[in-house]
Amino acid sequence: MLDHPRGADILTAVSKLLRETLMPQLPANAAFQARVAANAIDLVAREINFGETVEREALERLQALLSRDGSLDELEAELSGRIHRGELDLKSPGLADHLWQTTLDKMKIDQPAYASYRRALDARAGQQNIQKED
C-alpha cells in the first residue's frame, strides 16, 4: 500500500506553492513561467486522478460500439477507420454518445475550467435530471 500523500496530492501542493507563494514574489516573466509550470503540474495531477477511469470507460464504450475486444489504441484506430470509410456516422447507435463523452473526458483532464466545458456539464446534468423524473 502506498503511503500518503499520494503523487497527485503532492503535485497539487507544489502547484499551490508556485501560485500562492512564489509567483507573487517573481518578476513578471518568471511569474508567467511559474504559471505555465503550475498549469502543467495541475494537468498531470488530473491525469493521475482521472486518466485510468477515463481510459477504462472509453475502452468499454468502444468494445460495445465495435462489438469486439482489443486495446484502446486498436479500437480507436478501428473506429476512425470505420468513420472515414462511412461505415459509421452520427446516426450509428452509440457513436455520438461515445464521441461526446470522450470529448468531455479529455476536457476534464486538459481544461476543466473552460467555460464551454462547464456549460456542457451543466446541460448534461440537467438532461439526466429530466430523464430521472420521467
C-alpha positions as CSV (number, residue, x, y, z in Angstrom):
1,M,0.0,0.0,0.0
2,L,1.3,3.5,-0.8
3,D,1.8,6.0,1.9
4,H,0.1,9.3,1.9
5,P,0.3,11.9,0.5
6,R,0.0,10.3,-3.0
7,G,1.5,11.7,-6.2
8,A,-1.5,13.8,-7.2
9,D,-1.7,15.3,-3.8
10,I,2.0,16.2,-3.8
11,L,1.6,17.8,-7.3
12,T,-1.4,19.8,-6.1
13,A,0.7,21.1,-3.1
14,V,3.6,22.1,-5.5
15,S,1.2,23.9,-7.8
16,K,-0.3,25.8,-4.8
17,L,3.2,26.7,-3.7
18,L,4.0,28.1,-7.1
19,R,0.8,30.0,-7.5
20,E,0.3,31.4,-4.0
21,T,3.8,31.8,-2.6
22,L,6.4,32.0,-5.4
23,M,4.5,33.7,-8.3
24,P,3.7,36.9,-6.3
25,Q,7.4,37.3,-5.5
26,L,8.7,36.8,-9.0
27,P,9.3,39.3,-11.8
28,A,6.5,39.2,-14.5
29,N,8.4,36.9,-16.9
30,A,9.4,34.5,-14.2
31,A,5.8,34.6,-12.8
32,F,4.5,33.7,-16.2
33,Q,6.9,30.7,-16.5
34,A,5.9,29.6,-13.0
35,R,2.2,29.8,-14.0
36,V,3.0,27.6,-17.0
37,A,4.7,25.1,-14.8
38,A,1.8,25.2,-12.3
39,N,-0.7,24.5,-15.1
40,A,1.4,21.6,-16.3
41,I,1.6,20.2,-12.8
42,D,-2.2,20.5,-12.4
43,L,-2.7,18.7,-15.7
44,V,-0.5,15.8,-14.6
45,A,-2.4,15.6,-11.3
46,R,-5.7,15.4,-13.1
47,E,-4.3,12.7,-15.4
48,I,-3.3,10.7,-12.3
49,N,-6.7,11.2,-10.7
50,F,-8.9,10.6,-13.8
51,G,-6.8,9.0,-16.6
52,E,-7.2,5.4,-15.7
53,T,-11.0,5.6,-15.2
54,V,-11.4,7.7,-18.4
55,E,-9.5,5.2,-20.5
56,R,-11.3,2.2,-19.0
57,E,-14.7,3.7,-19.7
58,A,-13.6,4.7,-23.2
59,L,-12.5,1.1,-23.8
60,E,-15.8,-0.3,-22.6
61,R,-17.7,2.1,-24.8
62,L,-15.6,1.2,-27.9
63,Q,-15.9,-2.5,-27.2
64,A,-19.7,-2.2,-27.1
65,L,-19.8,0.1,-30.2
66,L,-17.5,-2.1,-32.3
67,S,-18.6,-5.4,-30.9
68,R,-15.1,-6.7,-30.3
69,D,-12.2,-6.7,-27.8
70,G,-8.9,-5.0,-28.3
71,S,-6.7,-2.4,-26.8
72,L,-7.8,1.2,-26.6
73,D,-5.4,2.2,-29.3
74,E,-6.6,-0.6,-31.6
75,L,-10.2,0.2,-31.1
76,E,-9.7,3.9,-31.5
77,A,-7.9,3.3,-34.8
78,E,-10.7,1.0,-36.0
79,L,-13.4,3.5,-35.0
80,S,-11.5,6.2,-37.0
81,G,-11.3,3.9,-40.0
82,R,-14.9,3.0,-39.9
83,I,-15.9,6.6,-39.7
84,H,-13.5,7.5,-42.5
85,R,-15.0,4.7,-44.7
86,G,-18.5,5.8,-44.0
87,E,-19.4,2.6,-42.1
88,L,-20.3,4.6,-39.0
89,D,-21.8,8.1,-38.7
90,L,-23.5,10.2,-36.1
91,K,-26.7,8.2,-36.7
92,S,-25.0,5.0,-35.7
93,P,-26.2,3.9,-32.3
94,G,-23.8,4.9,-29.5
95,L,-21.4,6.8,-31.7
96,A,-22.4,10.4,-30.9
97,D,-22.6,9.5,-27.2
98,H,-19.1,8.0,-27.3
99,L,-17.6,11.0,-29.1
100,W,-19.3,13.4,-26.8
101,Q,-18.3,11.6,-23.6
102,T,-14.7,11.2,-24.9
103,T,-14.6,15.0,-25.6
104,L,-15.9,15.8,-22.1
105,D,-13.4,13.3,-20.5
106,K,-10.5,14.9,-22.4
107,M,-11.6,18.4,-21.3
108,K,-12.0,17.1,-17.7
109,I,-8.2,16.5,-17.7
110,D,-7.0,19.2,-20.1
111,Q,-9.2,22.2,-19.4
112,P,-11.7,21.7,-16.6
113,A,-12.2,25.4,-16.0
114,Y,-13.1,26.0,-19.7
115,A,-16.4,27.8,-19.8
116,S,-17.9,25.7,-22.6
117,Y,-16.9,22.5,-20.8
118,R,-18.7,23.8,-17.6
119,R,-21.8,24.7,-19.6
120,A,-21.8,21.2,-21.3
121,L,-21.6,19.5,-17.9
122,D,-24.4,21.6,-16.5
123,A,-26.6,20.9,-19.6
124,R,-25.8,17.2,-19.4
125,A,-26.7,17.2,-15.7
126,G,-30.0,18.9,-16.5
127,Q,-30.8,16.3,-19.1
128,Q,-30.0,13.5,-16.7
129,N,-32.3,15.1,-14.1
130,I,-35.1,15.3,-16.6
131,Q,-34.7,11.7,-17.6
132,K,-34.8,10.6,-13.9
133,E,-38.1,12.5,-13.4
134,D,-39.7,10.7,-16.4
